[in-house]
Amino acid sequence: MRLLVTLLAFAAALGSTAVLAFFAVIFLSGPHGGVLPPAFHGATLALAWLCVLVVPLFVARRVWRRYSRGHHPGQSRDEGPPR
């Protein structure tokens, strides 16, 4: 169950991050193409790919760790794991 929820969280975070990155690229390459100096193109591309890969991994890691402690979304932190 924990693996399934983690994979779903990763997929949702990857999808939303990819959509945001896509619109940022369209904005920077479209009519606002001159906003970014040419010297920053490589760094911007590297940071964008880093965000698209790292943000979903952080979300998946957080979900994985939350489920490994026995705290489930519908459960209060004070209750602890079910017995």
C-alpha positions as CSV (number, residue, x, y, z in Angstrom):
1,M,0.0,0.0,0.0
2,R,2.8,2.4,0.9
3,L,4.5,1.8,-2.4
4,L,1.3,2.5,-4.4
5,V,0.6,5.7,-2.5
6,T,4.2,6.8,-3.0
7,L,4.1,6.2,-6.7
8,L,0.8,8.0,-7.0
9,A,2.2,11.0,-5.2
10,F,5.3,10.9,-7.4
11,A,3.2,10.8,-10.5
12,A,1.0,13.7,-9.4
13,A,4.0,15.8,-8.4
14,L,5.8,15.0,-11.7
15,G,2.7,15.9,-13.7
16,S,2.1,19.2,-12.0
17,T,5.8,20.2,-12.0
18,A,6.1,19.3,-15.7
19,V,3.0,21.4,-16.6
20,L,4.5,24.4,-14.6
21,A,7.9,23.9,-16.3
22,F,6.2,23.7,-19.7
23,F,4.4,27.0,-19.3
24,A,7.5,28.7,-18.0
25,V,9.4,27.5,-21.1
26,I,6.6,28.7,-23.4
27,F,6.7,32.0,-21.6
28,L,10.4,32.4,-21.9
29,S,10.6,31.2,-25.5
30,G,7.6,33.0,-26.9
31,P,7.1,36.8,-27.1
32,H,9.1,37.2,-23.9
33,G,12.2,35.5,-25.4
34,G,14.4,38.5,-24.8
35,V,13.8,38.5,-21.1
36,L,16.4,36.0,-20.3
37,P,20.0,36.9,-21.3
38,P,21.7,34.3,-23.5
39,A,24.4,33.6,-20.8
40,F,21.7,32.2,-18.5
41,H,20.1,29.8,-21.0
42,G,22.2,26.8,-20.0
43,A,21.8,27.4,-16.3
44,T,18.1,27.9,-16.6
45,L,17.7,24.7,-18.5
46,A,19.7,22.8,-15.9
47,L,17.7,24.3,-13.1
48,A,14.4,23.5,-14.8
49,W,15.3,19.9,-15.3
50,L,16.6,19.7,-11.7
51,C,13.3,21.0,-10.4
52,V,11.3,18.6,-12.6
53,L,13.2,15.7,-11.3
54,V,13.9,16.7,-7.6
55,V,10.5,18.1,-6.6
56,P,8.6,14.9,-7.3
57,L,11.3,12.9,-5.5
58,F,11.0,15.1,-2.4
59,V,7.2,14.6,-2.4
60,A,7.6,10.8,-2.9
61,R,10.2,10.7,-0.1
62,R,7.9,12.6,2.3
63,V,4.9,10.3,1.5
64,W,7.1,7.2,1.9
65,R,8.4,8.4,5.3
66,R,5.0,9.4,6.5
67,Y,3.6,5.9,5.7
68,S,6.6,4.2,7.3
69,R,5.9,5.9,10.7
70,G,2.4,4.5,10.7
71,H,0.7,7.9,10.4
72,H,-2.0,7.7,7.7
73,P,-3.8,10.8,6.3
74,G,-7.0,10.1,8.1
75,Q,-5.3,9.5,11.5
76,S,-4.3,12.1,14.1
77,R,-0.6,12.2,15.0
78,D,-1.5,11.7,18.7
79,E,-3.3,8.3,18.0
80,G,-0.2,6.4,16.8
81,P,-0.4,3.3,14.7
82,P,-3.5,1.1,14.8
83,R,-3.4,-1.8,17.2
